[in-house]
Amino acid sequence: MVNPILDQILQLATQKADDVEVYYLSSQNTPIEFENNRLKSLQTKARQGVALRLIHQGKLGFASSTDLTRLEDLVEAALQTSEIGAPADFEFAADVHLSSPASAFIPPATQELVEIGKNLIEQVLNYNPEILVSVGFNISRQQIQIATNQDVYAERSSQLFSASLSGNLVRGEDFLEIACYDVASDRPLQTDRLLQDLIRKYSLAEQKATIQSGTFPIFFTPQAVARIFGGLFRTILSGQTIVQKSSPLLDKIGETLFDSRLSLYEDPNFGPSACSFDDEGTPTTVKRFIDHGTINQFYWDRQWGSRGQISSTGNGFRGGLSRPSPSLVNLCLEPGQTSTEDLIASIDEGLIVDQVLGAGQSNQLAGEFSVNLDLGYKVEQGKIVGRVKNTMVAGNIFEAFKQLVDLGNQPEWVGSSSYVPSLLFQQLGVAAKH
């Protein structure tokens, strides 16, 4: 059944515009935050709003509002922007009817999460009372509805539960902050695993180690793979960078540029953020971007797809009530054959990269990466011997994957949008300060 607000906006806008798309968002977030060993905040935030795109006299107009009592003003604002808007070089979705109900899983009650948070803090302090512990939970629910005047009505309800556990250990001028995360939509959060991971990482960092500048084997944990390589591939596989001729993969469809063990894909039916249609009402599909090292396809929303003379791949997503742009439901990397333990055991002298500072990128559009280690470990003769500081790792993805030793055999969810294993490269550049 069409939301009466969407129906009213459609009726108002179609009287004055040629084509109309209405996007409705209703969200509720309940964050529970502990900071420095104490409960800091607990509140629920709710909001709803609409975003309107229309085509009037061949030009694109846009307006959004969280005030649902002044719908005529919304339509007028969109019409006014169309007067100075860009020519509409694409069409809105047509003939789509989709409905996706929310998961039936019920998350823990707020008070239960508060008690879990207190217990996590207590157990970290039992390990080391000097650590300042922060815990965060968030229960997020969203309802999205999309309608156009071309017979489109799509709706989906989603929920995400997230947990973060972090510690900050200060000793003189040495600051060691370590964080672990879990995100789910239809299962309990793995808080015991977060606790074990945090304590394990702190225990591995108790000893200090050094490495000389040079080239060494480098092992990236799934968290580092998602942060460094995930962000890089998201950029250069976007249809927007293809049209703008800024991606190094331009005109490379069908070429084998990477190790045959590298396969990157998106499966919108899988994972915490799974969805059957994007924020333009286009059905989502499974896509293989890189298939055994060969460039296979890119991802597109409607606008950039039209500019690239290709149909949308169902990848037009919005941040809140903004205009849609090319984005992924998830980025998945097919795992390899070797366990994490065996990959690390194979390193004679090298590094493990787990957390990086800042964006951790140099020149994404050239396929380059340069990361300062926030949390990294030295490996000697297959053993982790301690934490390294003031160290940078740099390389180029095209050269790095020629040095691929293997991918780990256990992919992990990092956040709600990356499903990746660990990676080990035979040699990458290391710059260290002592």
N, C-alpha and C positions, 0 to 999 in steps of 0.2 A: 504494500500500500504506500503510495507516494506521500512523503512528508508534506503536510499542508503548507509549510513555509516555502519549501522548494516549489510547490505547485503555484503559489501566489507570485513568487519572483519570476517564474517562467512566464506566467500570464502577463505580468506587467512588462517584462522585457521584450517578449515576442511581439508586442504591439508596436514597438519602435525599432527593433533590431532584426537583422536577417537571420542570425543564428545565435543561440544562447546556450551557455553551460553554467549550471549552478552546483557548487560544492558546499556541502554542509559538514561541519565538524563539531562533535561534542566530546569533551574529554574530562576525565577526573583523575587526579593524581593524589596519592597519599604517601608523602615522604616521611620517613622516621629516621632521624639523624642523631647519632652519638658522636661527640667530638671530645678529644682529650679525656677519654675514660668516662664521660658523663653524657646523659641524655640532653640534647641541645634543643631539638624541635620535633613537633609531631602535629601535623595539620593536614587537612584535605583541601585541595584546590580544584575548582571546577570551572569550566568555561565552555561556551558554545559560540559559533559564529558561522558566517557564510562568505564565500568568495564567488564573485560573478565575473565570468568572461563573456564578452559578446562581440559579434562582428556587425558593424554598422557602416554602410557605404564602403565596404571593402577594407575597413580598418579595424584593428583589434582594440577593444576597450577592456579595462579591468578595474574592479573595486572590491573591497572586502570590509566587513563590519562585524562587530560583536553585539551591536544593538539591533535586535530583531524586531523592534517596534517601528522602525523607519525604513521600510523596504523600498518605498518609492524614492527616497533619497539615495539609496544604494544604486538603484537602476540609473538614476540621473547622473550620479558620479561616474559610473562606468561609461555612459554615453559621452560624457564630457571628455574623458580620457581618450575615447576613440577618435575624437576630432584631431588630436595631435599624435595618435598612436601609429604604430608601424603597420604597413599593409599586411592583411591577414593572408599568410602564405600556406595555411593548413586548414583542415576542417575538424570540427569537434566530432566526438564519437557518435555513432548511429547504430540503431537496432541492437542494443545490448540490454539483457535483463539478467542480473546476477544477484544472488543473496547468499551471504556467508554468515552463519550464526556464530556466536562467541563460544569459546571452549566451556564445557560444563565443569571444569576443575574450579574448586573454590579455594582461594589462598588462605593462609592462616589469618586469624583475627589480629587486629592491631596490638592488643595487649600481649598476645602470644609472641609477636615479633619483638616487642619491647623486652620480654623476658629472655628471648634467644639472644638479643643484642647484649644484655647484661652478662649472660653466661659466656659469650664469646670474649668479651673484655676480660672477665675474670680468668679465663683459661690462658689468654695471651700474657696477662700479668703474672700468672703462676710460672710461666716460662721465663719471663724477664720483666720485673716490676718497673724497669726504667723506660719501657716502651710506652709512648702516648698512643692510645688506640682509638681509632674512629671506625664506626660501623654505620652503614646506611642501608635502608630498605626502601623500595618504592613499589607501590601497587598502582599500575596505570591502566586505565580502561578508555577505549576510544570507540566511538561510533561515527562512521563516515557514510555519507549518502551523496550520490551524484546523479544529476538529471540533465538532459539536453532536450531541445525541441525537436530532435531527430530520433525520438522513441528510445531514449536511454533512461533506465533507472537501475542503479546498482547500489547495494548497501552491504556493509560488513561491520561486524563488531569484533573487537580484539582486546586482549588483555596481556600485559607483560608484568612479571614480577622480577625485580632485580635485587641483588644483595652485593654489598661491597664491604670488605674488611681490610683495613690498612693500619699500619703502624709507623710511627716516627721515632727513631732512636737518635738522640743527640748526645754526642760525646766530644766536648770541646768544639772544634770547628768542623767536625765530621757529622754530616746529616745523612741518615739512612732511612729513606721512606720506601716501604714496600706495600703493594696493594694487590689484592686478589678479588675477582669478580665472578658472579654467576647470574645468568638471565634465563628465565623460563616462561612458558605460557600455560603449560598443562601438566606440570609436575611440581613436587616440592623443591624448594631451593636447597642446594647441597652445602649447607653451612659448615658441616663437619669437614668437608673437603677443603673449604676456604681456610679453616683454622689450621689444618694439617699443612696446606701449602704455605701459609704465611710463616709458620714456625720453621718449616724446612728451609725456606729461603733465608730467614734470619740466621739459622744455624750454619748454613753454607757461607754466609757473609761474615762470620765471626773472625775468620782469619783474613789478613790483607795479603794481596799478591800483586806482582807487577809483571808487565810484559814490555818488550822493546818494540819500537816502531819497525814496521816491516810488513811482510805478507804472511798470513797464518790461516789455518782452518778456522772457520767461524760457524758456530751452531746457533741457529735462531729458534727460540721457543715459539709455540703457536701465537702467544701474545705479541711477540716481536714481529712474526711473519705477517699477522693481520695489520699491525700498525705501519710497518715499513712497506712491505710488498703489496699488501691489500690496497692501501691508499694509492700507491703508484699505479697499479693495474687498473683501478677504478678510473683514474684520470685518463690514461692513454687508450682505454677501451670505450670511452664515452663518445657517442656520435657527435657531441658538441665539439670536441677537440679534433675530430676527423673533418668536420665541415670547416672549422677554423684553420685547418691545415697545420695544426700545432702538435699533433700526435706523431711519434716516431713510427707508428703502425700504419700511417696513411699509405694507401695503395699496396698494402702487404697481404691482403686476403689471399690465402692459398700458399703462402710462403712459410717454410719451416725455419723459424728464427730461434727456437729454444730447444733444450734437451727433450727428447721424445717422451720422457717421464712427466713432463709438465702438461697438465690438463686443468684448465680453469673453466668453471661453469656456474650458472645460476639455476637454482631449483626453487621457484616461488611456492611450491607445494610443501616445502620442508623447512622446519626450524621455527623459532619463536615468533618471527615476523611474517610467517607464511600468509599469502593473500592471493585471491583469485583474479583480482583486477587492480589496475593502478589508479592514481588519483585523477585520471582523465576518463575513467570508465572503459579503458582498453583491457581486455583479458590478458593476464600474464601467461608466459610460457617458459618451459625449460630451454635454456640456451647454452651452447658450448662455444665459449669465446676462443679458447686455445685448446686444440685437440691433439694430444701427443706432440706438442711443440709447434704445431701448425696454426697460423692465424685463421680463424674460421668465421667470426662475425663480431659486430659491435652492438651496443645497446642504444636505443633511441626513444625519445618521447615524440609527441606529434609534431611540434614545431621544428625541432632539429631534424627529425626524420623527413619532413617535407623538404627542408633545405638540402638534405642529402639525397633526395629522390628515392627514399626508401620508407616503407611503412613503419609505424611505431611498433616496437617490440614489447609494449606494455611496461615501459620503464619511465613513465612520467609521474614523479612523486613531488609532494610539497612539504615544506617546512611550515607547519601551522596553516595559516590562511594565505600563504604566498602563492605566486604563480608556480606551476609545475616546471620541473627541469629534469634532465636525464639523471636517474639514480637507480641503484640496485636494491632488490629485496634482500639478497644475500650474495656473497661471493664465496664459492666453494673450490677447494683445491684437492684434487684426488691424492690420497695418501700413497706412500711408497711401501717398501717391504721390510724395513729395518726398524727395530725398536729404538726408543730414545736412549736406553741404556747402552745398546750396542753402538749407536752412532757416537756417543760421547766417549765410549771405551776405545774407539778407533783413532781418537785424536792424540797425537804425541805431544804437541804443544799448540794451544790455541785458546779461543774464547767462546763463552756462551753469552749471547745477547738476550736479555729478558725484558727490561724496561729501558726506554730511550727518553731523552729530554726533548720537550717541545714537539714540533711537527715531525722532526727527524727526517727531513727531505732536503735535498740540494736543488736539483733541477728535474722535477718529475717529467716534464715534457721532453726531456732528452733521455729519459730512462735511468737517470742517475739518482743515487741515494747517498746520504752522508749523515750519520747518526752519532750523537754524543751519548755514551752509555750512562743511564741513570742507575741501572742495576745490571752488572755483568760479572762473570766469573772467569777465572783463569783455570785452564785444564792442562795438566801435565801427566803424561804417560797414562792417559785414560781416566784420570781422577780429578775431581774438582778440588782445588787446593786453596781457594779463597776468592774474595771480591777484589775487582780492579776498579780504580778511580781514574778520572781525568784521561779517559780513553775514547777515541773516535774510530768508527769503522766506516769505510766508504767503498763504493763500487758502482758498477753499471749493470743493470739487469741482463743485458744481452751478453756481456762478458761473464757475469757471475754464473749464469746457468750453463755456460760451457765448462764450469768448474764444479758442477753439482755432484756431490758424493751420493746422496740419496735423500728422499723425503721420509719422515717418520711414518710409522704404520698406524698411529692413533690420532686422527684429527680431533680437534676440540672446537666448541663454540667459543668465540671471543666476542663478547657483547651479544647482540641479537642478529648481527648481519655478516659475520665471517665464520666459516667452518673450514679450518685449515690445520695441517699437521706441522711438525717441526721441519726445519731444513738444515742441511749441512753442506757447506761449500768447501772445496779443497783449499782455496786461498783467496783472501780479500785483503785490501789494504788496511793497516792499523796504524794510527798515530797516537802515541802515548806521551804524556808529560810526567816527569818525576820530580 
